[in-house]
C-alpha cells in the first residue's frame, strides 16, 4: 500500500522572530484602514501621523495598532542575530512607541488654526517632538533594511533599501507640500514589505537548523535573520525536534 509522503517541514513555532515580524508588518500597515474609514484626511497631502492626532475620531484605533506592532518587534528582536539588525529594530520599535505617545495635537493638513499654532509654537511638547521620533523611525528602518540586505544578498532587500532611500529624499524635499503624504505612504508600504522579507528570511534560517537532512547549526546561503543559538542549543528542544522528525519519517514509510 502506497501512502502519501508527509511533508518534512517542521511546523513554525509561534514564538520565533518570523512570526512576530509578520504580525508586526500587518499591524504596522493598519493605516490602510483610512481607505474605508471616513477620516477626512487626504491620502495624497496628509501625513499618516495625522491619523493619530488628538483631534481625529479614529486616533485610538491607529495608536493601539502601532503600539502592538512595536511590541511584536520587541518580541522578535529577542531571538535575532546581527548587531546592526538588533539595534535598528530596537530603535525602530522604541520610535514607533514614541510616535503613539508623542502624537500630534491636531491635523495640520486640514486645520488652518493648527498650522497657525504650530507656527507660533503654541503646540504641546509631544507635537514638537513628533518630528524627531518620525526621523528616528525612518532612519532605523533604513538601517534595518541595510542589515537585512547585507545578511541575505537578495534583490528584494536591495529594492527595499533603494525605495526607502528615494522616499526619504523626496520626503525631505516635500515637507508639508502637496504630495508629501503619498510619498510617505509608499515609504510605509516599503517598510512593511521589509518586515515581511525579514520574516521570510527568519523562517528560512529556522528551517536550515531543524529540518531533517540539514546540518545542525549551519545556515543555508541567504538564510538571513537566524534564531538565537542558545535557544537551539537547549537539549530538550533538540530532543523534541529529533523525535518529531523521526516520527514523521517513520509515518511516511
Residue pairs with C-beta under 8 A, 6 or more apart in sequence:
3 252
5 252
6 248
6 251
6 252
8 211
8 212
8 213
8 245
8 248
8 249
9 207
9 211
10 206
10 207
10 210
10 211
10 241
10 244
10 245
12 18
12 19
12 203
12 206
13 19
15 75
16 79
16 202
16 206
16 227
17 76
17 77
17 78
17 79
17 80
17 198
17 199
17 202
17 225
17 227
18 76
18 198
18 199
18 200
18 201
18 202
18 203
18 206
18 225
19 76
19 199
20 72
20 73
20 75
20 76
21 72
21 73
21 76
21 195
21 196
21 198
21 199
21 202
22 195
22 196
22 199
23 69
23 72
24 69
24 70
24 72
24 73
24 76
24 195
25 192
25 193
25 195
25 196
25 199
27 65
27 66
27 68
27 69
27 72
28 65
28 66
28 69
28 96
28 188
28 191
28 192
28 195
29 188
29 189
29 192
30 61
30 62
30 65
30 66
30 69
31 48
31 51
31 62
31 185
31 188
33 58
33 61
33 62
34 41
34 43
34 48
34 51
35 43
37 58
37 61
39 51
39 56
39 57
39 58
40 110
41 50
41 51
41 56
41 107
41 109
41 110
41 181
42 109
42 110
42 181
43 181
43 182
43 185
44 178
44 179
44 181
44 182
45 109
45 178
45 179
45 180
45 181
45 182
46 107
46 109
46 110
46 181
47 109
47 180
47 181
47 184
48 181
48 184
48 185
48 188
49 99
49 103
49 104
49 130
49 134
50 56
50 104
50 107
50 108
50 109
50 110
51 58
51 59
51 62
52 59
52 62
52 63
52 66
52 99
52 100
52 103
52 104
53 59
53 103
53 104
53 105
53 106
53 107
54 103
54 104
54 105
54 106
55 105
55 106
55 107
55 111
55 114
56 107
59 103
63 100
63 103
66 96
66 97
66 99
66 100
67 96
67 97
67 100
69 96
70 93
70 94
70 96
70 97
70 100
71 93
73 89
73 92
73 93
73 96
74 90
74 93
76 89
76 202
77 86
77 89
77 90
77 93
78 228
79 227
79 228
79 231
80 86
80 89
80 202
80 225
80 226
80 228
81 225
81 226
81 227
81 228
81 229
82 147
82 151
82 225
84 143
84 144
84 146
84 147
84 150
85 144
85 147
85 148
85 151
85 225
87 143
88 140
88 141
88 143
88 144
88 147
89 140
89 144
91 136
91 139
91 140
91 143
92 137
92 140
92 141
92 144
94 136
95 133
95 134
95 136
95 137
95 140
96 137
98 129
98 133
98 136
99 130
99 133
99 134
99 137
101 126
102 125
102 126
102 127
102 129
102 130
102 133
103 126
103 127
103 130
104 126
104 127
104 130
105 114
105 117
105 123
105 124
105 126
105 127
106 113
106 114
106 117
106 123
107 114
108 114
108 115
108 118
108 176
109 181
114 123
117 123
118 127
121 128
138 164
138 168
138 171
138 187
141 164
141 191
141 194
142 161
142 164
142 165
142 168
144 194
144 198
145 157
145 160
145 161
145 164
145 194
146 161
148 157
148 160
148 194
148 197
148 198
148 201
148 224
148 225
149 157
149 158
149 160
149 161
151 201
151 223
151 224
151 225
152 197
152 201
152 222
152 223
152 224
153 222
154 197
154 201
154 222
154 224
156 197
157 194
157 197
160 190
160 193
160 194
160 197
163 186
163 187
163 190
164 187
164 190
164 191
164 194
167 183
167 184
167 186
167 187
167 190
168 187
170 183
171 180
171 183
171 184
171 187
174 180
174 183
198 224
198 225
200 224
201 222
201 223
201 224
201 225
202 224
202 225
202 226
202 227
204 220
204 222
204 223
204 224
205 219
205 220
205 223
205 224
205 225
205 226
205 227
206 226
206 227
207 214
208 214
208 218
208 219
208 220
208 223
209 216
209 217
209 218
209 219
209 226
209 227
209 232
210 216
210 232
210 241
211 245
212 245
212 248
212 249
214 220
216 232
216 238
217 229
217 232
219 226
231 237
232 238
